[in-house]
Amino acid sequence: MTTASLAIIVLWITKHRSGVVLNMTTAEWISRVHQAGSVVITVARHKTGDKEPATVVVEQETEELLAR
């Protein structure tokens, strides 16, 4: 239940399709980058991932929830 809620929060904030959050790997999460109070996660595998990876940007508060 909590995992689904966090996925919905990330989708709502970032306006990405569900495949971006569902296909985010542990390696992509570990290689996230902190920039100016935000966290940038690059997700390669999603609907149009063959053209360009998706960039997910969330605030540090959301990152803390995801890190749990």
N, C-alpha and C positions, 0 to 999 in steps of 0.2 A: 504494500500500500504506500509506504513512504517513498520507495523508489519511483513508482508511477507518478506520485505527486511532484517530486523533484524534476522529473522529465517534463511534466506539463509546465512547471514554472519556467524552466529553461526555454521551452518552445514559445511560451507566451512572451518572455522578455526579448528573445532574439528573433522572433518571427520566422524561424526556419521550419522546414517540413520535418515530420516525425522521424524520417530515416536518418537525419543528421544526428539526432540524439541517440536513437536506437543503435546506430552503427559505430558510435564512438568507442574506441578501444582503450584498454588500459595504457598501452604505450602512448597513445595520443594524449591521454589525461596526464601522464607523468611528464611529457615533454611540453606541457603548457607554459606560457610565457606571461610574466607579470609586467604590466605597463601602466603607469600613471593611475594607480588605484583600481585597475581592471585586470581581468585575466583573459588571455586569448588562447583558445584551443582550436587547432586545425584538424578537421575531420576529412579524411580522404575518401572514404567509401560512403556514398549516398547516391540519390537518384541521378544527379548530373556530375558526379565525382570524376567521371572520365574526362570532363572538360576542365574542371577547376575544383580544388578542395574547398570545403565550407569553412568559414572562419566564425567561430562562436565566441562572442565577447560577453562576459558576465562580470558583475561587480564582485568584490572580494567577499562580501557577506554571502552571496550565493555559492561561491567557491567553498566557503567553510561548510555549508550545508552538504554540498556534494562530496566533500572530503571525508565525511563521517562514515 
